[in-house]
Amino acid sequence: MSRAPLWRAVVACVLVVTASLLTFTMSPRLGLDLRGGTQLVFETRDSPMAKADAEATDRALDVLRRRADALGVVDPTLVRSGERRIIVELPGVLDPRQAAQVIGKTAQLAFHPVLGQATGDPSEQPEAGQGSGRTPEQPEAGQGSGRTSEQPEAGQTPSPRATGDGSKQSGADLVLADESGQRLRLGPAMVSGDGVTDAAAGSDPQMGPGWFVTVDFRDGAAWQELTGSAACQSPGDPRRRVAIVLDNEIISSPQVDPSVPCRTGIPGGSTQITGSFTHQEAQDLAVLIKGGALPVPLTLIEQRTVGPTLGAQAIEASALAGVAGVLVTALFVVMVYRLSGLLATVALAAYGLLSYAALLALGATLTLPGLAGFVLAIGMAVDANVLVFERAREEYGRAPRRGLRAALNGGFRNAWSAIADSNITTLLAAGLLFWLASGPVRGFGVTLAIGVIASLVSAMLITRVLTDIAFVRAGPRLSGIAAQGRVRAWIDRRKPRLMVRGRLWLAIAGTVVVASVAGLVTHGMNFGVEFTGGRIVEFAAAKPVTAETARQAVTEAGHQAAQVNTSGTLVSVRTGQISADDVVGIEQALERHAGEVTKQRDELIGPSLGEELRRNALIALGVALAAQLAYLAVRFRWTFGAAAVLALVVDTAAVAGLFAWLDKPVDGVFLAAMLTIIGYSINDKVVVFDRVRELWQARRQARLADVVDAAILQTVPRTVNTGLGALFILTALAVFGGDTLRDFAIALIVGIVVGTASSAFVAGPLAIRLERFSKQPPPRPPAPRERRRTREGSGAVV
């Protein structure tokens, strides 16, 4: 064995051993859609006191992290996304109501002095600066009645007159109702939520059966001064009270205990908020106070809740689809390429090991669409091996006396160009998904990118090492390289002339586009809540539920306009912006009509986020098409680039029209499928046009139609074998992958079939017709040194 193959073998061994160690020593990080839990996405808003910039969002993130820790959630994940968004993942939390209310509460806490009882119009609140302007010392929130009132939803912006950030103000009075409904006139806040160092719920049998909240303050001297000032007022005087305001509502207004001396106050900076609290109310209030005041208000714009049962089913279905698809693909590759195919199958196993280890090493979160991307990348790994073996067959057929090793080396050398094209276009789609998509779809982009890189390593390194070793003693027939292949043999016998019927192929393509547009016009796109905003909830019943029964239950719950679909025991309810309490009401109504039900999925998308996702989806598709056009225009002729992009329009229109006619949901997973189709389809067209360019360089006087015919026929074996390998994987996903992955697989199956056909029957005829308007001369023949390195996709004998 030469020095270069030995070097490759050492690198391959190191990679496989390292991947094995990572696999057996690390556990995967599963997304909430696989392990169950709730994901909340908050967006910060500007307030009169602070601007919602990156710094404010980071400070809010710290507050939320302390609250999540106080809730006792195991392994919560909180990260900032962009400048204004915070993503909170709470594993195991299946009821998002408490989490959203406690973690996302704006919690703008402040302690105000009471200036007296409000007079005049109860609804009138003085504007900032219209009060007395005198700031009396604040009494201790000691021993009064303080039952917490109902809290506003996370995201409600407090009144501009509220001192929500806790900062001291001058000359600002506030009129609010206390616990009994009596309206009090409050002075500016003297102590803020930022001044709280600790808070805890407790109970004392000697004080009664109720619960209280103990609060410790950072500035003990200031607190002592405040309580001493309030103690100077006579018992029963409203000015002896202190108002504890949370989000512009008085949650407690106790009086200072009569035992506190005037002007002396209580030393130590600690107090108790007492009253008719329940244990849960006291605990929630302690979490909010201890967490601190958020610097800016938050709005809940997205929520995803997935039950653990659904996640386990998704993992099982994806694993089954992956095993079935890999086994069928491996059998197919072995049948076609014999020993080479067997070695490629071993390399595919190494691909799976490398990509899985890369996910572990990077700490990437594995989501449900990510599993689909992982399985789909197997088909792309097959494509790289097929490109090498087909090119090696051509090299061997050109010069069989040079032997198998020379043909194989030529195959790897000349296949590199097309493999690089395939990886670049697919990585482009993966990058667009990562930057423009959201939620689990980003996981698809990450795993797809990792899979593409791993497939490159497995095909160009591991497969090469294995074939270098095995081909030392392998015979031509056993190797699979010397065989011509049935597809190529059939083409050589029939020699079809496809471009003679170019107008017919374009007419058929036009018919497909018209049918797709008709479906889009008459039926419209069934946009999911990701693009429209709203809420979608899925329940699993103990027994099959009819659509009529489910609709009746949802209507009784007060949601007549909701869309209700059933499939066996699965009930899907899609509504507008309803609350978590409304979801509980729907669940209870279903239980009355259909028996026990379990919530499996709950997604809430705010209207602003839905509009943003729609815009980003269009941007992603537009950028993908523009990038592909620019790539083809630079690498090939503008006529080839324009023909390829027009053919891509046919591909995407066919898939979109099919989903419109079938009323399939169009969501983030559909976007992932469309971008993948664009990447796969453009790669197929690159191979065809690369072959056209090579043949045209050698036959400058030949008719372009004849050149295109020859190029298409010479690339058919690679196209068929690669397409079948991908279709095996996708068929397994469609059969075993569940509803979400099934729609994803259907979109890709249709896209790959249409995309492969359009490369020959749409892009080819269009290029011929566009070339009539081009003034560019035919491409020049390559220099003699370049001819010896014919690019993959060419395969022409020049």
C-alpha positions in Angstrom: 0.0 0.0 0.0 1.4 3.4 -0.9 2.1 6.2 1.6 -1.0 8.2 0.7 -3.5 5.4 1.3 -1.8 4.6 4.6 -2.2 8.2 5.6 -5.9 8.0 4.7 -6.3 4.7 6.7 -4.8 6.3 9.8 -7.1 9.3 9.6 -10.1 7.1 9.0 -9.2 4.9 12.0 -8.7 7.9 14.2 -12.1 9.4 13.2 -14.0 6.1 13.7 -12.4 5.4 17.1 -13.0 9.0 18.3 -16.6 8.8 17.2 -17.1 5.4 19.0 -15.7 6.9 22.2 -18.1 9.9 22.0 -21.0 7.6 21.3 -20.4 5.4 24.3 -19.5 8.1 26.7 -22.0 10.9 25.9 -25.8 11.0 25.9 -27.7 12.9 23.2 -29.4 16.2 24.0 -33.0 15.6 23.0 -35.4 18.4 22.0 -38.6 18.9 23.9 -40.5 17.4 21.0 -38.7 14.1 21.7 -38.5 14.1 25.5 -41.6 16.1 26.4 -41.9 19.5 28.0 -42.7 23.1 27.2 -40.9 25.7 25.2 -41.7 29.4 25.7 -40.5 32.2 23.5 -40.7 35.7 25.0 -40.1 39.0 23.3 -39.1 42.1 25.2 -40.9 45.3 24.7 -40.0 48.9 25.2 -41.3 50.5 28.4 -41.5 54.2 29.5 -38.5 53.5 31.8 -36.2 51.4 29.6 -35.5 50.4 26.0 -35.7 46.7 25.0 -32.2 46.3 23.6 -29.8 43.4 23.9 -28.5 44.5 27.3 -32.0 44.8 28.8 -32.8 41.4 27.3 -29.7 39.8 28.9 -30.7 41.2 32.3 -34.3 39.9 31.8 -32.7 36.5 30.9 -30.9 36.4 34.2 -34.2 37.1 36.1 -36.0 34.4 34.2 -33.2 31.9 34.9 -33.5 32.6 38.7 -37.2 32.1 38.4 -36.8 28.8 36.6 -34.4 27.6 39.2 -36.8 28.6 41.9 -39.6 26.6 40.3 -37.4 23.4 40.6 -37.5 22.5 36.9 -34.8 19.9 36.1 -32.3 21.0 33.5 -34.0 24.2 32.2 -32.6 25.9 29.1 -32.7 29.6 28.7 -31.0 31.4 25.8 -31.3 34.8 24.1 -32.2 34.7 20.4 -31.5 37.8 18.5 -31.7 41.1 20.3 -35.2 40.9 21.9 -36.2 37.2 22.2 -35.7 34.7 25.0 -36.2 31.0 24.5 -37.1 29.0 27.6 -37.2 25.2 27.6 -38.8 23.4 30.5 -38.4 19.6 30.3 -41.2 17.7 31.9 -43.5 20.7 32.3 -46.6 19.7 30.4 -49.0 22.3 31.8 -47.6 25.6 30.5 -50.1 27.8 32.5 -48.1 28.0 35.7 -44.8 28.3 33.9 -45.9 31.1 31.6 -47.5 33.0 34.5 -44.7 32.7 36.9 -41.6 32.7 34.7 -42.9 35.2 32.2 -44.6 37.5 34.6 -43.4 41.0 34.1 -43.1 41.3 37.9 -42.4 45.0 38.1 -42.5 45.2 41.9 -42.4 48.3 44.0 -43.2 49.5 47.5 -45.2 52.7 47.7 -46.1 55.0 50.6 -49.9 55.6 51.0 -50.7 59.3 50.9 -54.3 58.8 51.8 -57.6 57.7 50.4 -58.3 58.8 46.8 -61.2 61.3 46.3 -63.1 62.4 43.2 -63.5 60.3 40.1 -62.2 56.8 40.9 -61.1 56.2 37.4 -59.0 59.3 37.3 -55.3 58.8 37.9 -53.0 61.8 38.3 -50.4 62.1 35.7 -46.8 61.9 36.7 -45.8 65.1 38.4 -49.3 66.0 39.6 -49.0 64.7 43.1 -47.8 66.4 46.2 -44.2 65.8 45.3 -43.4 64.9 48.9 -42.0 61.4 49.4 -42.9 60.2 52.9 -40.9 57.4 54.4 -42.4 54.0 53.5 -43.8 51.8 56.3 -43.1 48.2 56.7 -45.2 45.8 54.8 -45.8 44.0 58.0 -49.0 42.5 59.2 -52.0 43.4 57.1 -54.4 41.6 54.8 -52.6 41.0 51.5 -54.3 38.4 49.4 -52.7 38.4 45.9 -55.1 39.6 43.3 -55.5 38.0 39.9 -52.4 38.7 37.8 -52.4 40.0 34.2 -51.1 37.8 31.3 -47.3 37.8 30.7 -46.8 40.5 28.1 -49.3 43.1 29.3 -47.5 46.4 29.4 -47.9 48.2 32.7 -49.3 51.6 32.8 -46.8 54.4 32.1 -47.7 55.8 35.6 -46.6 52.6 37.3 -43.1 52.5 38.7 -42.5 49.1 37.3 -38.8 49.3 37.1 -38.6 50.1 40.7 -36.6 53.3 40.2 -37.3 56.3 42.4 -39.4 59.0 41.0 -40.2 62.5 42.1 -43.6 64.1 42.0 -45.6 61.1 40.7 -48.8 60.0 42.4 -50.7 56.8 41.6 -54.3 55.8 42.3 -54.9 52.1 42.7 -57.5 49.9 44.4 -56.4 47.9 47.4 -57.5 44.4 48.2 -60.9 45.4 49.4 -61.6 47.7 46.5 -60.8 51.0 48.3 -58.9 53.4 46.1 -55.7 54.7 47.6 -53.5 57.6 46.5 -49.9 56.4 46.4 -46.6 58.3 46.4 -43.6 57.4 44.3 -42.0 54.1 44.9 -39.3 54.1 47.5 -38.1 50.5 47.3 -38.0 48.5 44.1 -37.9 44.8 43.3 -34.2 45.1 42.6 -33.7 45.9 46.3 -35.0 42.5 47.3 -32.3 40.0 48.2 -34.5 37.0 49.1 -38.1 35.9 49.5 -39.6 32.7 50.7 -43.1 31.2 51.5 -43.7 30.0 55.1 -46.3 29.2 57.6 -46.5 29.5 61.4 -49.2 27.6 63.3 -49.1 30.2 66.1 -50.1 32.9 63.5 -52.9 30.9 62.1 -53.5 28.5 59.3 -52.5 30.9 56.5 -49.3 31.3 54.6 -47.0 34.3 54.5 -44.1 35.5 52.4 -40.8 36.6 54.1 -39.0 39.3 52.2 -35.4 40.4 52.8 -34.1 43.8 51.5 -30.7 44.8 50.4 -30.7 48.3 52.0 -31.7 47.6 55.7 -31.2 51.3 56.7 -33.6 52.5 54.0 -36.2 50.0 55.0 -35.9 50.9 58.7 -36.4 54.6 57.8 -39.5 53.8 55.7 -41.1 51.7 58.5 -40.2 54.3 61.1 -42.0 57.1 59.1 -45.1 55.1 58.7 -45.2 54.2 62.4 -45.6 57.9 63.3 -49.2 57.8 61.9 -52.1 56.8 64.2 -53.6 53.3 63.9 -56.4 53.2 61.3 -54.9 56.1 59.3 -54.4 55.0 55.7 -51.0 56.7 55.8 -49.8 54.0 58.3 -50.1 51.5 55.5 -47.7 50.6 52.7 -48.8 49.5 49.2 -46.9 46.6 47.7 -47.6 47.0 43.9 -47.0 44.2 41.4 -47.6 45.0 37.8 -49.7 48.1 38.6 -51.9 46.2 41.1 -51.8 46.4 44.9 -51.2 42.9 46.1 -51.0 43.9 49.7 -51.4 47.1 51.8 -50.7 46.1 55.4 -50.3 48.5 58.3 -47.2 48.8 60.4 -47.5 46.9 63.6 -48.4 49.2 66.6 -45.3 47.9 68.4 -42.9 49.6 65.9 -41.6 52.9 67.4 -42.1 56.2 65.5 -39.0 57.2 63.5 -37.2 54.1 64.7 -38.6 51.4 62.4 -37.6 47.8 62.3 -33.9 47.1 62.0 -32.6 44.3 59.8 -34.3 45.0 56.6 -36.7 42.1 56.7 -40.5 41.9 56.7 -43.4 39.5 56.2 -46.3 39.8 53.8 -49.2 38.1 55.5 -52.8 37.5 54.6 -55.2 34.9 53.2 -52.6 33.3 50.9 -52.9 29.7 49.8 -49.6 27.7 49.7 -49.5 28.0 45.9 -50.1 31.8 45.9 -47.4 32.4 48.6 -44.9 30.2 46.7 -45.6 31.9 43.3 -45.3 35.3 44.9 -42.0 34.4 46.6 -40.7 33.2 43.2 -41.6 36.4 41.5 -40.2 38.6 44.3 -37.0 36.6 44.6 -36.5 36.5 40.9 -36.4 40.3 40.8 -38.1 42.9 38.6 -37.7 42.5 34.9 -36.1 45.6 33.4 -38.6 45.5 30.5 -42.0 43.9 29.9 -42.2 40.5 28.2 -44.7 39.2 25.6 -45.3 35.5 25.1 -45.1 35.1 21.3 -44.7 31.3 21.0 -45.3 28.2 23.1 -44.8 24.5 22.2 -45.8 21.7 24.5 -45.2 18.0 23.6 -46.1 15.0 25.8 -43.4 12.4 26.5 -45.5 9.7 24.9 -45.6 11.5 21.5 -41.8 12.1 21.7 -41.1 8.4 22.4 -43.3 7.4 19.5 -41.5 9.8 17.2 -38.1 8.4 18.2 -39.3 4.8 17.7 -40.9 5.7 14.3 -37.8 7.5 13.1 -35.5 4.7 14.2 -37.7 2.2 12.5 -37.8 4.3 9.3 -34.0 4.8 9.5 -33.3 1.0 9.9 -35.7 0.0 7.2 -34.5 2.6 4.8 -30.8 1.9 5.4 -31.3 -1.9 5.0 -33.2 -1.5 1.7 -30.7 1.1 0.4 -27.7 -1.1 1.4 -29.2 -4.1 -0.4 -29.8 -2.1 -3.5 -26.2 -0.7 -3.5 -24.8 -4.2 -3.0 -26.9 -5.6 -5.9 -25.8 -2.8 -8.3 -22.2 -2.4 -7.3 -21.3 -5.8 -5.7 -18.1 -5.6 -3.7 -17.9 -1.8 -4.1 -21.5 -1.6 -2.9 -20.7 -3.7 0.2 -17.8 -1.5 1.1 -20.0 1.5 0.6 -22.5 0.0 3.0 -19.8 -0.3 5.6 -18.9 3.3 4.9 -22.6 4.3 5.4 -22.5 2.7 8.9 -19.4 4.8 9.6 -21.3 7.8 8.3 -24.0 7.2 10.8 -21.5 6.9 13.6 -19.6 10.1 12.6 -22.7 12.2 12.2 -24.2 11.0 15.6 -20.8 11.6 17.3 -20.7 15.1 15.8 -24.1 15.9 17.2 -22.9 14.8 20.6 -19.6 16.7 20.4 -21.3 20.0 19.4 -24.0 19.6 22.0 -26.7 20.0 19.3 -30.3 19.4 20.2 -31.8 16.5 18.3 -35.4 17.4 17.3 -38.0 15.5 15.4 -37.3 17.3 12.1 -33.7 16.8 13.0 -34.2 13.0 13.0 -35.7 13.3 9.5 -32.7 15.3 8.4 -30.4 12.7 9.9 -32.1 9.9 8.0 -32.4 11.9 4.8 -28.6 12.6 4.8 -28.1 8.9 4.4 -29.5 9.1 0.9 -27.1 11.9 0.2 -24.2 9.8 1.5 -25.3 7.1 -1.0 -25.2 9.8 -3.8 -21.6 10.5 -3.2 -20.7 6.8 -3.5 -22.8 6.4 -6.6 -21.1 9.3 -8.3 -17.7 7.7 -7.5 -18.6 4.3 -8.7 -20.3 5.5 -11.9 -17.3 7.6 -12.8 -15.0 4.6 -12.0 -17.0 2.5 -14.4 -16.6 5.0 -17.1 -12.8 5.1 -16.5 -12.6 1.3 -16.6 -14.6 1.1 -19.8 -12.3 3.7 -21.3 -9.1 1.9 -20.5 -9.6 -1.6 -18.9 -6.0 -2.6 -19.2 -5.0 0.0 -16.6 -6.8 -2.1 -14.0 -9.3 -1.6 -11.2 -7.1 0.6 -9.0 -6.5 3.1 -11.7 -10.2 3.3 -12.6 -11.1 3.7 -9.0 -8.6 6.5 -8.4 -9.9 8.2 -11.5 -13.4 7.8 -10.2 -12.6 9.5 -6.9 -10.6 12.2 -8.6 -13.2 13.1 -11.2 -16.2 12.7 -8.9 -14.9 15.3 -6.5 -16.4 18.2 -8.5 -20.0 17.0 -8.5 -19.8 15.8 -4.9 -18.6 19.3 -3.9 -21.5 20.9 -5.9 -23.9 18.6 -4.1 -22.5 19.5 -0.7 -22.4 23.2 -1.4 -26.0 23.4 -2.6 -27.3 21.3 0.3 -25.3 23.2 2.9 -26.7 26.4 1.5 -30.3 25.1 2.1 -29.3 24.0 5.6 -27.8 27.4 6.4 -30.9 29.2 5.3 -33.0 26.9 7.5 -30.7 27.7 10.5 -30.8 31.4 10.1 -34.3 32.0 8.9 -36.4 29.2 10.4 -37.4 28.8 14.1 -38.3 26.1 16.5 -37.5 22.4 15.7 -37.0 23.2 12.0 -33.7 24.8 12.9 -32.7 21.4 14.3 -33.3 19.9 10.8 -30.9 22.4 9.3 -28.2 21.6 11.9 -28.4 17.8 11.5 -28.7 18.1 7.7 -25.5 20.1 7.6 -23.7 17.7 9.9 -24.9 14.8 7.8 -23.7 16.3 4.6 -20.2 16.8 6.0 -20.2 13.3 7.5 -21.3 11.9 4.1 -18.4 13.6 2.4 -15.9 12.1 4.9 -17.4 8.6 4.7 -17.5 8.5 0.8 -14.3 10.3 0.0 -12.2 8.9 2.8 -13.6 5.8 4.4 -15.0 4.3 1.2 -11.7 5.0 -0.5 -9.6 3.4 2.2 -11.8 0.2 2.1 -11.7 -0.1 -1.7 -8.0 0.5 -1.8 -7.5 -2.4 0.5 -10.1 -4.7 -1.0 -9.2 -4.1 -4.7 -5.7 -5.5 -4.2 -7.0 -9.0 -4.9 -10.5 -8.4 -6.2 -11.4 -9.5 -9.7 -13.2 -7.3 -12.3 -16.5 -9.1 -12.0 -16.6 -9.2 -8.2 -15.6 -5.5 -7.9 -18.7 -4.2 -9.6 -16.6 -1.6 -11.4 -16.1 -3.6 -14.6 -19.8 -4.2 -15.1 -21.6 -1.8 -17.4 -24.9 -1.7 -15.5 -28.4 -2.6 -16.8 -29.5 1.0 -17.1 -26.5 2.0 -19.2 -26.9 -1.2 -21.3 -30.5 -0.4 -22.0 -29.7 3.1 -23.1 -27.0 1.9 -25.4 -29.4 -0.4 -27.1 -32.4 2.0 -27.4 -30.5 5.3 -27.9 -33.7 7.4 -27.3 -33.8 11.0 -28.7 -35.5 13.0 -26.0 -35.0 16.5 -27.3 -37.0 15.7 -30.5 -40.1 16.0 -28.4 -38.9 19.1 -26.5 -42.2 21.0 -27.1 -44.2 18.1 -25.7 -42.2 18.0 -22.5 -42.5 21.7 -22.0 -46.3 21.5 -22.7 -46.6 18.8 -20.0 -44.6 20.9 -17.6 -46.9 23.9 -18.3 -49.9 21.7 -17.6 -48.4 20.7 -14.2 -47.8 24.4 -13.4 -51.4 25.3 -14.4 -52.9 22.5 -12.3 -50.8 23.6 -9.4 -51.8 27.2 -9.7 -55.5 26.1 -10.0 -55.1 24.2 -6.7 -53.6 27.3 -5.1 -56.3 29.5 -6.3 -59.3 27.3 -5.6 -58.2 25.6 -2.4 -55.5 27.9 -1.1 -52.6 26.9 1.1 -53.5 25.4 4.4 -51.0 27.5 6.4 -50.2 26.1 9.8 -50.2 28.2 13.0 -46.5 28.9 12.5 -47.4 31.2 9.5 -50.8 32.5 10.6 -50.6 32.7 14.3 -53.0 31.0 16.6 -53.1 27.8 18.6 -53.1 24.1 17.7 -53.7 21.4 20.2 -53.7 17.6 19.7 -55.3 15.1 22.0 -55.1 11.3 22.1 -58.3 9.6 23.2 -58.6 6.2 24.7 -61.0 5.1 21.9 -61.7 6.3 18.4 -63.5 9.7 18.2 -65.7 10.8 15.3 -65.3 14.2 13.8 -68.9 15.1 14.7 -68.4 14.2 18.4 -65.1 16.2 18.6 -66.7 19.3 17.0 -69.6 19.1 19.3 -67.3 19.0 22.3 -65.2 21.9 21.1 -68.4 24.0 20.4 -69.7 23.3 23.9 -66.4 24.7 25.2 -67.2 28.0 23.5 -65.0 27.7 20.3 -67.5 27.4 17.4 -65.0 28.8 14.9 -62.3 26.2 15.7 -61.1 23.8 13.1 -61.5 20.2 14.4 -60.0 17.2 12.6 -59.9 13.6 13.8 -57.9 10.5 12.8 -58.8 7.4 14.8 -58.0 8.3 18.4 -56.2 11.6 17.5 -58.1 14.9 17.8 -56.6 18.1 16.4 -58.1 21.5 17.3 -56.9 24.6 15.6 -58.1 28.0 16.9 -57.1 31.6 17.2 -55.3 33.2 20.1 -56.9 31.3 23.0 -55.5 31.0 26.6 -54.2 27.9 28.3 -57.3 27.9 30.4 -59.4 27.6 27.2 -57.3 24.6 26.3 -58.2 23.0 29.6 -61.8 23.7 28.9 -61.6 22.0 25.5 -59.9 19.0 27.1 -62.6 18.7 29.7 -65.3 18.9 27.1 -63.7 16.2 25.1 -63.5 13.9 28.1 -67.2 14.3 28.7 -67.9 13.2 25.2 -65.1 10.8 24.3 -63.8 9.5 27.6 -60.3 10.0 28.9 -58.0 12.1 26.6 -54.3 13.1 26.9 -52.9 16.3 25.5 -50.0 15.4 23.2 -49.2 18.7 21.6 -49.9 22.3 22.2 -48.5 25.1 20.1 -49.2 28.8 20.4 -47.8 31.3 17.9 -48.4 35.0 18.3 -49.7 37.0 15.3 -46.6 39.1 15.0 -44.4 36.0 15.0 -46.6 34.3 12.4 -46.3 37.2 10.1 -42.5 37.2 10.6 -42.3 33.5 9.9 -44.2 33.9 6.6 -41.9 36.7 5.6 -38.8 34.7 6.5 -40.2 31.7 4.6 -40.6 33.8 1.4 -37.1 35.3 2.0 -35.6 31.9 2.4 -37.1 30.5 -0.8 -36.2 33.7 -2.7 -32.7 33.7 -1.4 -32.3 30.0 -2.3 -33.4 30.5 -5.9 -31.3 33.7 -6.3 -28.3 31.9 -4.9 -28.7 28.9 -7.2 -29.2 31.2 -10.2 -26.0 33.2 -9.3 -24.1 29.9 -8.8 -25.1 28.5 -12.2 -24.6 31.8 -14.0 -21.0 32.0 -12.7 -20.1 28.4 -13.2 -22.0 27.9 -16.5 -23.7 30.0 -19.1 -26.6 32.3 -18.2 -28.9 30.3 -20.4 -28.2 27.2 -18.4 -28.7 29.1 -15.1 -32.0 30.5 -16.3 -33.2 27.1 -17.6 -32.3 25.5 -14.3 -34.1 28.1 -12.2 -37.3 27.9 -14.4 -37.2 24.2 -14.0 -37.0 24.7 -10.2 -40.1 26.8 -10.4 -41.9 23.8 -11.9 -40.5 21.6 -9.1 -41.7 23.8 -6.3 -45.0 24.6 -8.0 -45.8 20.9 -8.3 -45.2 20.2 -4.6 -47.1 23.4 -3.5 -50.0 22.5 -5.8 -50.2 19.0 -4.5 -50.3 20.2 -0.9 -53.0 22.6 -1.9 -55.2 20.0 -3.6 -54.7 17.5 -0.7 -55.2 20.3 1.9 -51.9 19.3 3.6 -50.6 21.7 6.3 -47.9 24.1 5.2 -45.7 24.8 8.2 -42.0 24.9 9.1 -41.5 21.3 8.2 -42.9 22.0 4.7 -40.4 24.9 4.4 -37.6 22.5 5.3 -38.8 20.1 2.6 -39.0 22.8 -0.1 -35.5 24.1 0.6 -34.2 20.5 0.5 -35.9 19.9 -2.8 -34.3 23.0 -4.2 -30.9 21.8 -3.1 -31.4 18.3 -4.4 -32.9 19.4 -7.7 -30.3 22.0 -8.5 -27.6 19.4 -7.9 -29.2 17.1 -10.4 -29.3 19.9 -13.0 -25.7 20.8 -12.3 -24.6 17.3 -13.1 -26.6 17.4 -16.4 -25.3 20.8 -17.5 -21.8 19.9 -16.5 -22.0 17.0 -18.9 -23.5 19.3 -21.6 -20.6 21.7 -21.3 -18.0 18.9 -21.5 -19.6 17.4 -24.6 -20.1 20.8 -26.2 -16.5 21.6 -25.7 -15.6 18.4 -27.6 -18.3 18.8 -30.3 -18.3 22.5 -31.1 -20.0 21.9 -34.5 -22.7 19.6 -33.2 -26.3 20.7 -32.7 -27.0 21.7 -29.1 -30.1 19.4 -29.1 -27.9 16.4 -29.9 -25.4 17.4 -27.2 -28.1 17.8 -24.6 -29.6 14.4 -25.6 -26.2 12.7 -25.2 -25.5 14.5 -21.8 -28.9 13.4 -20.3 -28.5 9.8 -21.4 -24.9 9.6 -20.0 -26.0 10.8 -16.6 -29.1 8.6 -16.4 -27.4 5.7 -14.5 -26.1 8.0 -11.8 -29.5 9.8 -11.6 -31.5 6.5 -11.3 -29.3 4.9 -8.7 -29.0 8.0 -6.6 -32.8 8.8 -6.8 -33.7 5.2 -5.9 -31.4 5.4 -2.9 -33.1 8.6 -1.6 -36.6 7.3 -2.4 -36.0 4.1 -0.3 -35.2 6.3 2.7 -38.1 8.6 2.1 -40.6 5.8 1.6 -39.6 4.3 4.9 -40.2 7.8 6.5 -43.6 8.0 4.9 -44.6 4.5 6.1 -43.2 4.6 9.6 -42.6 8.2 10.4 -45.9 9.4 11.7 -48.1 12.3 10.5 -45.5 15.1 10.6 -42.7 13.1 9.0 -45.1 11.5 6.6 -46.0 14.9 5.1 -42.4 15.8 5.0 -41.5 12.6 3.2 -44.4 13.0 0.7 -43.2 16.5 -0.2 -39.6 15.2 -0.8 -40.7 12.2 -2.8 -42.8 14.3 -5.1 -40.0 16.9 -5.3 -37.3 14.4 -6.1 -39.3 12.7 -8.8 -40.4 15.9 -10.4 -37.0 17.5 -9.9 -35.2 14.5 -11.6 -37.7 14.6 -14.5 -37.4 18.4 -14.9 -33.6 18.2 -15.2 -34.1 16.3 -18.5 -37.5 17.3 -19.8 -37.7 20.9 -18.7 -34.2 22.3 -18.1 -32.8 20.7 -21.3 -35.4 22.0 -23.8 -35.5 25.4 -22.1 -31.7 25.7 -22.4 -31.9 24.9 -26.1 -34.5 27.5 -26.7 -32.8 30.2 -24.6 -29.5 29.6 -26.4 -31.1 31.0 -29.5 -31.2 34.4 -27.8 -27.6 34.1 -26.6 -24.7 35.7 -28.4 -22.1 33.7 -26.5 -20.0 31.4 -28.6 -19.8 27.6 -27.6 -17.5 26.9 -24.7 -13.8 26.5 -25.7 -12.2 23.1 -25.4 -10.2 22.6 -22.2 -6.4 22.7 -22.4 -4.7 19.4 -22.9 -3.7 19.2 -19.3 -7.4 19.7 -18.2 -8.7 17.0 -20.5 -7.0 14.4 -18.5 -9.1 15.5 -15.5 -12.6 15.3 -16.9 -15.1 16.5 -14.4 -17.7 14.2 -12.9 -21.0 14.5 -14.6 -19.1 14.6 -17.9 -18.0 11.0 -18.5 -17.5 11.9 -22.1 -14.7 10.3 -24.1 -12.7 13.3 -25.3 
